[in-house]
Each structure stands twice: as structure tokens, then as C-alpha cells.
Amino acid sequence: MSFNAHLSRRQFIGIAGGIAGAAAFANMGFDAPAQENKPKIDSNNFTVEHHHTDVLVIGGGMAGLFAAVKAHDAGANVMMVSKGRVGSSGLTPFAKGIFSYDKANASVTIDEFVAQVTESAIETNNPVFTRQLAEHSYARVQELTSWGFFDSALYHHSFMKPINERNIPVNERIMITHLLKQDGRVVGASGFSLDELKIVHYHAKSVVLCTGAGGFKPNGFPVSDLTHDGTIMAYKIGAKVTGKEWNDGHPGSAKNSGSSYDNWHGQVEQKPSVTSVTINHHLGVDLNYLAYTQGSPVVMRPPRPEVPGMQRDNNVMAAQQGQNYPAGPYVPPAFRQSGPPPKPPEQGFLRSLVSSKGHSGPPGMGGEQVGGSSAGMAIHKSEGLVPINDQGLSTIPGLYAAGDALGSYMSGGIYTQIGSSLAGSAVQGAIAGAAAANDSLAIQGKQDVSEQYLTFVNQQILAPLTRKRGYSPAWVTQVLQGVMIPNFVLYIKKERMMQAALAYVEELYEHHVPMLMADDLHALRLAHETENMIITAEMKLKASIMRKESRCSHYRLDCPDIDYENWQAWINIYKDDAGNMVLEKQPFKSWPNF
């Protein structure tokens, strides 16, 4: 089913708070006139470069590393392209714990592990990928050990070791903007250099997206260069995507809340380490609910054992204010805590956090908290391309995804296992890379792409540079943030507010995206990223409106209970033949129709 907003901007302002709301949004400059574009570079000076390969890996993080290595080892010619530096961009360099299921020393069996994750995730996980994590994580950690991954806080050199040993070509600082599809199959990707006037077309027999997740460029968390690029590129060529209603609940410290470095409390300097089985239910929107009912900032405290979720003394304050709020986000009984978090393993990641000199806890934790530091990002592994099998193949032939670019629901709509995100990226990257290699080797000859098609792509890439008048991507992004990041829109959801925000987002997409302009290479990157964020915002709002229940990290104040009758399903999103955004249900424990 699809959704259409029928609220005018005037109606939205009324809903948002009458005269006060109108004044606030007027100050944001939503009606600011288009400005004249004065490019510092000439779009006519761009050169065009072509590369041919069997497997193209897009992304230089943990998933991309293993995808490239395993695709090469399966006999394919491989090329890796990354918007940043391999091992140093996206969220990978901030991930310091990696899960390893060691069968010889595990406290639970794999069957028990899968069952407990399913219980914590309230059945939102895909048990196929949960099991895959446990079965393959140990082997991936052993390979990382052999490459020197655990010897340094910086990952570039250890990542490049197996890449260089295999002579895998790497193109860094290339902004990929388009996936190429011809005759119903992906045939490569295109983008531009961030350092020189150059468009690059990659012709490939199969593609593995390892582009990570994304956000709305919030302050306080290192997701500013992640903007759902891979997901939106795939959506534009017809792939199904999923998971947009879930929210990552990482808080930020109220002190220096905009500083990503400070929020990580010294973890950036720490060497990575291994975590064992510690299944839990955390980093949903409990603190967002507490802030909504009591005010912000909030202080992290252990929840009471007799009531689900976080501190519920907010109900007392609500009663004093004459308001009656629901109980708040639900936590399964087995995962409710009555005291401090459980003691971590002797050599585990959390122990290093709390015992190492200079550490004060995990990201954002400790002291007064503020929300929105990871706004626009869902729970790791819960959003991305819809897989049609356990190898990460998408609904587009030849297009695979892994890590945070794959909506595998490995842990469902909540965090269940510390270190599983990094391990899951390694495991899924390895499997997708090998599968993509085998896929590509079955195709004879080069993948020739129509010159007319590539000319059209060139024009789309450079469009923001050639516009005479328009809007700067930085300004449009600020408007998007003002609409989407408020706690009462993105986290503590009500249909009337989401419909109101949707009216704004659709206006941005319909009017402002076609007028995004750029005057240099950096602004050209921002223009494409801004469009990706706006489409993601539309997806998040429509999926959140459609799921009329509360579960895991999706909380509806107007639908506060779990609906086991109608919502044992994931939500997939795709573009129909007319270009409309369509939403559908996919029952849990099933593969999609396509």
C-alpha cells in the first residue's frame, strides 16, 4: 500500500503549534528564495573514466573488506571503490568490539543463541541471519587476527594487508551516485571523484553494496558521511528496501553534545577486542520516551525490575501534570534489569571500556543524556536492501548487499548482542562476496552499457553544477533536520505529527531536490547526499505511519502495544512502474515476493 499526505503547509504549522510553530519554521527560512549559482568549477572540464571488472565492491568498511577478499578468492576479478579511506570511513573505525561465537567455549548452543535473540527481538529478527552470525563469526575473527586487526586502534593498514596481497584495485574518495541497470540486471555503478574533475563508470557483472547505513547528518555521532547512498541508489533502480521504521537509540552526552570525539569517551584510541555471548535488549527509544514525558536532559539509571522498560516514575510526574501516558517501550521479561548491567567477560569489550584509563563508558553513556545524536539511522542490520536468500542477493539480479547496507534483520529491531554489528558485517561481506563472484563467473564477456544511458547518467551527476539558480544542499539539509530530528516526530511517534512532517518532506523532494545546486566538488557531494536523506526521510515516515503498533525501537504513542495479530511482518518499500513509493508487508520468517 502507499501513503499520500493531504496536509498543506499551513495545516502542518497549525498542528505543530499555531503561531509559535509558524514563527519557528519561518525562522528556518523554509520559504527562502532560490539563489543564483556561481560555480567555481566548469562542468565541461570533467573527464570520463571507465573500468571493467567481474565484481564491484562499493564501500571500504568491514563488509567491503571481506566481500572483496572472498570474491577474489572465489576466482573473480574484483575492484573496490569507497567514498572515504578504506578502514577509516563510516562507522567501522568507531566499532571496537567484535562478536565471536567460539563453539568450544560458548555458554549456550547455537540453537539457544538464536532462540534468545529471537525472544529479545520480539520475533523481528531473521533467524537465518542470526544463525549465520554465530556459525561464521569465529572464522572471520581468526582471519582478522592474522591480518593484525587487533594490534592497532586504526584499521587502514590491517584492512589493506589482504587487499594488497591479492592486488585488488582500490579507488578511494569516489562518490558513487548511480547503480547501472540494463536488461533487468545490475551492470555496474557510476560516480565522481571528490578530488579532481572526473566522472567514473564501473562496468561489472555483479555488484556488492557495502555502503553502510546513514542518518540526517546529526551532531554527536560519526554518521555525517553516511547518508543511505547505497540504499537509495538501489531503490531508484527497483530494489526493495526495508527497516525504515526502526530507530537507533544511541544518546549523546549533554556536555559537548555536538562532539563526536567526546561522545566516544576515548574508545577511538582503543584497540579492538572480542566479545562473547551477552544477549540483551537495549539501545531502543527508552530514553527518548523518558525525555518526552519528563523533559530533557535525562540521566541513565538502571530500570526498575517490576515494570517493563526504563524508569517509570515518569507516570507520577505525568499524573501531577494531568496527563496520562502509556507505560512506554516494552522490554521482554527475561531482559529487564533490576540493577547495573551484567558483569562483562574478563577479556570482553565492555571490561576494557570501564577499566581502561581514560574511559567513562560506551558512546554517549554516563551523566546527563540528550537524544538525536544518531538521528536517521536504524538499528544495525535492520535496514537496507531486502535479501531474497541467505547470500545477500537483492531483488535485482546481480546486486548483493552486506553489513548495514543489507536489511538482514540479523538482530531484529533492537540491539541484542554487543559486537554483533561488526561481526555481522564481516560474515555477511564474506558470504555475499563469494556469491557475487560465482554469479559473475557465469557471465561471459564484458558488460557493455549503452552510451546513451551513460550520457544521461553524466548529466544527472553534474546537474547541481549546471543549474543557474537553486538551493544550497546545506540549507536544505538544515530544513530536513528541523522537520525530522525532533523527538516528537522521529522517536516518540504520533500519526498526526508524522503526516505533518511528511507534508514538508514531500515538498522538499518535489520542489527543492530538483533545484539543489553546487559550486564545487564538495557541494556536489552534498547535493547528492541531501537527496538521499530526503528520500530516506519519506521512507521512515511512511513506514512508521504504516506500522500501527509499538515494538522494539519503533514506538507509537498512539499505538503503544505490540500487535501480534496484524504485525508479525517486516515492511518493504519499493518504487512502482509509475515512480510511486509503495509499501508492503513481508511476514516474519519468509522471503519476499518479487
C-alpha positions in Angstrom: 0.0 0.0 0.0 1.1 3.6 -0.5 0.6 6.7 1.5 -0.2 10.3 0.4 -0.2 13.3 2.7 -3.1 15.7 2.2 -1.9 18.3 4.7 -1.0 21.7 3.4 2.0 23.5 5.0 -0.4 25.9 6.7 -2.2 22.9 8.2 1.1 21.5 9.4 2.1 24.7 11.1 -1.3 24.7 12.9 -0.7 21.2 14.1 2.9 22.0 15.1 1.8 24.8 17.4 -0.1 27.6 15.7 1.6 31.0 15.8 4.6 29.7 17.6 5.1 26.9 15.1 4.7 29.3 12.2 7.3 31.6 13.7 9.8 28.7 14.3 9.6 27.4 10.7 9.7 30.9 9.3 12.9 31.5 11.1 14.2 28.3 9.5 13.8 30.1 6.2 11.7 27.4 4.5 10.4 30.0 2.1 13.8 31.4 1.3 14.1 32.3 -2.4 16.3 30.4 -4.7 19.8 31.9 -5.1 22.0 32.4 -8.2 24.6 29.6 -8.7 28.1 30.8 -9.3 30.2 27.6 -9.9 33.9 27.7 -9.1 34.5 24.8 -11.5 33.3 24.2 -15.0 31.2 21.1 -15.7 32.6 21.0 -19.2 36.1 20.2 -17.8 35.1 16.9 -16.4 36.9 13.9 -17.9 35.2 10.5 -18.1 36.9 7.3 -17.0 35.8 3.6 -17.5 36.8 0.5 -15.5 35.7 -3.1 -16.2 35.7 -5.9 -13.5 33.8 -9.0 -12.6 32.7 -7.9 -9.1 32.5 -4.3 -7.9 32.5 -3.8 -4.2 31.2 -0.4 -3.1 32.3 0.5 0.4 35.6 0.3 2.3 34.4 -0.9 5.8 34.3 -4.3 7.4 31.7 -5.7 5.0 33.5 -4.3 2.0 36.8 -5.8 3.1 35.5 -9.3 3.3 33.4 -9.0 0.2 36.5 -8.1 -1.9 38.7 -10.7 -0.3 36.3 -13.6 -0.7 35.2 -12.6 -4.2 38.8 -12.6 -5.3 39.5 -15.9 -3.6 36.5 -17.4 -5.4 38.2 -16.6 -8.7 36.7 -13.3 -9.8 38.4 -10.1 -10.8 37.5 -7.6 -8.1 37.6 -3.8 -7.7 36.8 -1.8 -4.6 35.5 1.7 -4.6 35.0 3.8 -1.4 33.7 7.3 -0.7 36.4 7.6 2.1 39.6 5.8 3.0 39.5 2.0 3.4 39.0 1.1 7.1 38.8 4.8 8.1 35.4 6.0 6.9 31.8 5.4 8.0 31.2 3.7 11.4 33.8 0.9 11.1 36.7 2.8 12.8 34.5 3.5 15.8 33.5 -0.1 16.3 35.8 -1.6 18.9 34.1 -4.8 19.9 33.6 -7.8 17.5 31.5 -10.8 18.5 33.0 -14.3 18.2 30.9 -17.4 18.8 33.5 -20.0 19.9 31.8 -23.4 19.9 34.4 -24.8 22.3 33.8 -22.3 25.0 30.3 -20.9 24.4 27.9 -20.7 27.3 24.9 -21.6 25.0 24.4 -23.7 21.9 23.8 -22.0 18.6 20.1 -23.1 18.8 19.9 -21.4 22.2 21.6 -18.3 20.9 19.2 -18.0 18.1 16.2 -18.6 20.3 17.3 -16.0 22.9 18.0 -13.3 20.2 14.5 -14.0 18.8 13.0 -13.6 22.3 14.8 -10.3 22.8 14.0 -9.0 19.3 10.3 -9.9 19.9 10.4 -12.0 16.8 11.6 -9.2 14.5 14.9 -10.9 13.6 15.5 -13.2 10.7 16.8 -16.4 12.3 18.6 -17.4 9.2 21.0 -14.5 9.5 21.1 -14.8 13.3 22.4 -18.3 13.0 24.8 -17.3 10.2 26.4 -14.8 12.6 27.1 -17.5 15.2 28.3 -20.1 12.7 30.8 -17.9 10.9 31.9 -15.2 13.3 34.8 -17.2 14.8 36.4 -17.9 11.4 36.2 -14.2 10.4 37.8 -13.1 13.7 40.7 -15.6 13.2 41.3 -14.0 9.7 41.2 -10.5 11.2 43.8 -11.7 13.8 46.1 -12.9 11.1 45.9 -9.5 9.4 46.8 -7.6 12.5 43.4 -6.1 13.1 43.7 -6.3 16.9 47.2 -4.8 17.0 46.1 -1.2 16.3 43.3 1.3 17.1 43.4 2.3 13.4 42.2 -0.2 10.8 43.5 1.0 7.5 46.8 -1.0 7.5 45.2 -4.2 8.6 42.4 -3.9 6.1 44.9 -3.2 3.3 47.1 -6.2 4.1 44.9 -8.8 2.4 43.8 -6.3 -0.3 47.5 -5.7 -1.2 48.4 -9.3 -1.0 45.7 -10.0 -3.7 46.5 -6.9 -5.8 42.8 -5.9 -5.6 42.5 -2.4 -7.2 41.1 0.2 -4.8 39.6 3.6 -5.8 39.2 5.9 -2.7 37.3 9.2 -2.4 34.9 8.4 -5.2 31.3 9.3 -4.6 29.1 6.7 -6.2 25.8 8.2 -7.2 24.2 5.7 -9.6 23.8 1.9 -9.9 23.6 0.9 -13.6 20.8 -1.5 -14.6 20.3 -2.9 -18.1 18.1 -5.7 -19.3 16.8 -6.2 -15.8 20.2 -6.8 -14.3 22.8 -4.5 -12.5 25.7 -3.9 -14.7 27.9 -1.5 -12.7 27.9 1.8 -11.0 28.9 5.5 -11.7 30.1 8.4 -9.6 32.6 11.2 -9.5 35.9 11.9 -7.8 36.0 14.1 -4.7 39.4 15.4 -5.6 39.5 16.0 -9.3 37.1 16.8 -12.2 36.4 13.3 -13.2 33.4 11.0 -13.7 34.0 7.3 -13.3 31.9 4.5 -14.7 32.4 1.0 -13.4 31.2 -1.8 -15.6 30.7 -5.0 -13.6 29.0 -8.4 -13.9 27.8 -8.2 -10.2 27.9 -5.6 -7.5 28.1 -5.9 -3.7 26.8 -2.9 -1.8 28.7 -2.4 1.5 27.8 1.3 1.9 26.7 1.2 5.5 23.6 2.8 6.9 23.1 6.6 7.3 21.5 9.4 9.1 20.4 13.1 8.7 23.9 14.4 9.5 23.2 14.8 13.2 25.8 16.1 15.7 27.4 13.9 18.2 27.8 10.6 16.3 30.0 9.7 13.4 27.4 9.2 10.8 27.8 12.6 9.0 29.3 10.9 5.9 26.7 8.1 5.8 23.6 9.2 4.1 22.0 5.9 2.9 23.6 6.3 -0.5 23.6 2.6 -1.4 20.1 2.0 -0.3 18.7 4.9 -2.3 20.7 4.1 -5.4 19.3 0.6 -5.3 15.7 1.8 -4.6 16.0 4.0 -7.7 16.6 1.0 -10.0 13.8 -1.0 -8.5 15.3 -2.8 -5.5 13.1 -3.4 -2.4 14.4 -1.9 0.9 13.3 -2.5 4.4 13.6 -1.4 8.1 13.0 2.3 7.9 10.6 2.5 10.9 13.3 1.3 13.4 15.5 3.9 15.3 18.9 3.7 16.7 18.7 4.9 20.3 22.3 5.9 21.0 22.2 9.0 23.2 24.8 11.8 23.3 26.3 13.4 26.4 24.7 16.7 27.3 28.1 18.1 27.8 29.7 18.8 24.5 26.8 17.1 22.8 27.8 18.0 19.3 31.3 16.5 19.6 31.5 13.0 18.2 35.0 12.5 19.6 33.9 13.4 23.1 30.8 11.2 22.9 33.0 8.2 22.3 34.8 8.6 25.7 38.3 7.5 24.5 37.2 4.5 22.5 38.7 5.9 19.3 42.2 5.4 20.8 41.5 1.8 22.0 42.5 -1.4 20.1 39.5 -3.6 19.2 38.8 -6.7 21.2 36.5 -9.8 21.1 33.1 -10.2 22.8 31.4 -13.4 23.8 27.7 -14.2 24.2 25.9 -11.4 26.2 22.4 -11.3 24.8 20.4 -8.2 25.9 17.7 -5.8 24.8 19.0 -2.2 24.6 19.5 1.0 22.6 15.9 1.4 21.7 14.0 4.6 22.5 13.5 4.2 26.3 15.5 7.4 27.0 13.6 9.3 24.2 10.3 8.3 26.0 11.7 9.4 29.3 12.7 12.8 27.8 9.3 13.1 26.2 7.4 12.6 29.5 9.8 14.2 31.9 11.8 16.6 29.9 15.5 16.6 28.9 18.3 16.0 29.6 17.9 12.7 31.3 20.2 10.6 33.4 21.0 7.0 32.6 19.9 4.8 35.5 19.1 1.0 35.8 15.4 0.3 35.2 13.1 -1.0 37.9 12.5 -4.8 37.9 8.8 -4.7 38.4 7.9 -2.5 35.4 8.9 -3.1 31.7 11.5 -0.8 30.2 13.2 2.2 31.7 12.3 4.3 34.8 8.5 4.6 35.0 8.4 7.3 37.7 7.6 9.4 34.7 4.0 8.3 35.2 4.0 10.1 38.6 5.1 13.3 37.0 2.6 12.8 34.2 -0.2 12.5 36.8 0.9 15.6 38.5 0.7 17.4 35.2 -2.7 16.0 34.5 -1.5 13.8 31.6 -1.9 10.0 31.2 0.9 8.5 29.2 1.2 4.8 28.2 3.7 2.7 30.1 6.4 3.2 27.5 8.5 0.9 25.3 8.2 -2.8 26.2 11.1 -5.0 27.2 10.7 -8.8 27.3 10.7 -10.1 30.9 13.9 -12.1 30.5 15.9 -8.9 29.6 14.6 -6.5 32.2 17.4 -5.4 34.6 17.0 -4.8 38.3 20.4 -3.4 38.8 23.6 -2.4 36.9 24.3 -4.1 33.6 25.7 -7.7 34.0 29.4 -8.0 34.6 31.2 -8.4 31.3 33.5 -11.3 30.4 37.1 -11.0 31.8 38.6 -10.2 28.3 35.5 -8.7 26.8 34.9 -5.4 25.2 32.9 -3.8 28.0 35.5 -4.6 30.5 38.1 -2.7 28.5 35.7 0.2 28.4 35.2 0.5 32.1 38.7 -0.4 33.3 41.0 1.2 30.7 42.5 4.5 31.7 40.6 7.5 30.3 37.3 5.6 29.6 34.0 6.6 31.1 31.7 4.1 29.3 30.2 3.3 25.9 29.2 6.0 23.4 27.1 8.7 24.9 26.6 6.8 28.2 27.2 8.3 31.6 25.9 11.5 33.1 23.2 13.7 31.5 22.0 12.4 28.2 20.5 14.1 25.1 18.9 12.3 22.1 19.1 12.6 18.4 22.8 12.0 18.1 22.3 9.2 15.5 19.1 10.6 14.0 18.1 8.9 10.8 19.9 5.6 11.5 18.0 2.4 12.3 19.3 -0.5 14.4 22.3 -2.1 12.8 21.4 -4.7 10.2 17.7 -3.9 10.4 17.5 -1.6 7.4 18.8 -1.8 3.9 18.2 -3.9 0.8 15.7 -6.8 1.1 17.5 -10.1 0.7 15.9 -12.9 -1.2 18.3 -15.6 0.2 20.9 -16.1 2.8 23.7 -14.8 0.5 22.5 -11.2 0.5 21.2 -11.2 -3.0 18.7 -8.4 -3.5 15.6 -8.3 -5.6 17.7 -7.0 -8.5 19.7 -9.8 -10.3 23.4 -9.4 -9.8 23.1 -6.9 -6.9 24.2 -8.1 -3.5 24.4 -6.3 -0.2 26.1 -6.9 3.2 26.6 -5.3 6.6 24.5 -2.3 7.3 23.5 -2.0 3.7 21.6 -5.3 3.9 18.2 -5.4 5.7 19.1 -8.8 7.1 17.3 -8.3 10.5 20.2 -10.3 12.0 19.3 -9.0 15.4 15.8 -7.6 14.6 14.6 -4.2 15.6 16.7 -3.9 18.7 20.3 -4.4 19.8 20.7 -7.9 21.2 24.5 -8.8 21.2 27.4 -6.4 21.8 29.9 -6.7 18.9 27.5 -8.4 16.6 27.3 -5.4 14.2 31.0 -5.6 13.3 31.0 -9.4 13.2 27.8 -9.5 11.1 29.4 -7.2 8.6 32.4 -9.5 8.3 30.3 -12.6 8.0 27.8 -11.2 5.5 30.5 -9.5 3.4 32.4 -12.8 3.1 29.3 -14.7 2.0 28.0 -12.0 -0.4 31.4 -11.6 -2.0 31.8 -15.3 -2.7 28.2 -15.5 -4.1 28.7 -12.4 -6.3 32.0 -13.9 -7.7 30.2 -17.2 -8.6 27.4 -15.2 -10.2 29.8 -13.1 -12.2 31.8 -16.1 -13.5 28.7 -17.5 -15.1 28.5 -14.4 -17.4 30.6 -14.4 -20.5 32.3 -11.3 -22.0 32.2 -7.7 -20.8 29.1 -5.9 -19.6 28.7 -3.2 -22.2 26.5 -0.3 -21.1 24.6 1.9 -23.6 26.5 5.1 -24.4 23.1 6.9 -24.4 22.5 5.6 -20.9 25.9 6.7 -19.6 25.4 10.2 -21.2 22.2 10.5 -19.2 23.9 9.5 -16.0 26.7 12.0 -16.6 24.1 14.7 -16.9 22.4 13.7 -13.7 25.7 13.6 -11.8 26.6 17.1 -12.9 23.1 18.6 -12.7 23.6 20.6 -9.5 26.7 22.3 -11.1 24.8 23.3 -14.2 21.7 24.8 -12.5 21.6 28.6 -12.8 19.5 29.1 -9.7 18.5 26.9 -6.8 19.0 26.0 -3.1 22.3 25.0 -1.4 22.3 21.5 0.0 23.5 22.7 3.4 20.4 24.9 3.7 18.0 22.1 2.5 19.7 19.7 5.0 19.1 22.1 7.8 15.4 22.3 6.9 15.2 18.5 6.8 16.9 18.2 10.2 14.4 20.7 11.7 11.5 18.7 10.4 12.8 15.1 11.2 15.0 15.2 14.2 12.6 16.4 16.9 11.9 13.7 19.5 8.1 14.0 18.9 8.5 13.2 15.2 11.2 10.6 14.8 11.2 8.7 18.1 8.0 9.2 20.1 5.6 8.9 17.1 2.1 10.0 16.6 0.4 9.8 13.2 -0.8 13.4 13.0 2.8 14.7 13.6 4.3 12.2 11.1 1.7 13.1 8.5 2.6 16.8 9.1 6.3 16.2 8.8 5.6 14.1 5.6 4.0 17.1 4.0 7.2 19.1 4.5 9.5 16.2 3.3 7.4 15.7 0.2 7.7 19.4 -0.6 11.4 19.2 -0.2 11.5 16.2 -2.6 9.1 17.6 -5.2 10.4 21.2 -5.3 13.8 21.5 -3.6 15.6 18.4 -4.8 15.2 19.3 -8.5 16.8 22.7 -7.6 19.7 21.6 -5.5 22.8 23.4 -6.7 26.6 23.1 -6.2 29.5 25.4 -6.9 32.4 22.9 -6.3 33.1 19.2 -5.8 32.3 19.2 -2.1 28.9 20.9 -2.7 28.3 18.4 -5.5 28.7 15.6 -3.0 26.4 17.3 -0.5 23.7 17.8 -3.2 23.6 14.0 -3.9 23.7 13.2 -0.2 20.9 15.6 0.6 18.6 14.0 -2.0 19.4 10.6 -0.5 18.5 11.8 3.0 15.2 13.3 1.9 14.1 10.1 0.2 15.1 8.2 3.4 13.0 10.6 5.5 10.0 9.9 3.3 10.6 6.2 3.8 10.9 6.5 7.5 7.8 8.5 7.9 5.6 6.3 5.7 6.9 3.0 7.3 6.3 4.5 10.8 2.8 5.5 9.8 2.0 2.1 8.3 3.2 0.1 11.4 0.4 0.7 13.8 1.9 -0.9 16.8 5.0 -0.4 19.1 7.8 -3.0 19.1 11.5 -2.8 19.9 12.9 0.5 18.7 9.7 1.6 16.9 7.4 3.4 19.4 4.0 4.9 18.7 2.4 6.9 21.5 -0.9 6.5 19.7 -0.4 2.7 19.2 1.7 1.8 22.3 1.1 -2.0 22.4 2.5 -4.9 20.4 0.1 -6.2 17.8 0.8 -9.9 17.4 -2.3 -10.4 15.2 -1.6 -7.9 12.4 2.1 -7.1 12.6 4.1 -10.3 12.5 5.7 -8.8 9.5 8.5 -6.5 8.2 7.8 -3.5 6.0 9.3 -3.4 2.5 9.4 -0.4 0.3 9.9 -0.2 -3.5 9.2 2.1 -6.5 6.5 1.0 -8.9 6.5 1.5 -12.6 4.9 4.9 -12.3 7.6 6.0 -9.9 5.4 5.9 -6.7 6.8 4.8 -3.4 4.9 1.6 -2.4 4.9 -0.2 1.0 4.1 -3.8 1.6 4.2 -6.4 4.4 6.6 -9.4 4.4 5.7 -12.0 7.0 8.4 -12.8 9.6 10.5 -15.9 8.7 9.7 -15.7 5.0 11.5 -14.5 1.9 9.9 -11.6 -0.2 7.8 -11.9 -3.3 9.3 -10.1 -6.3 
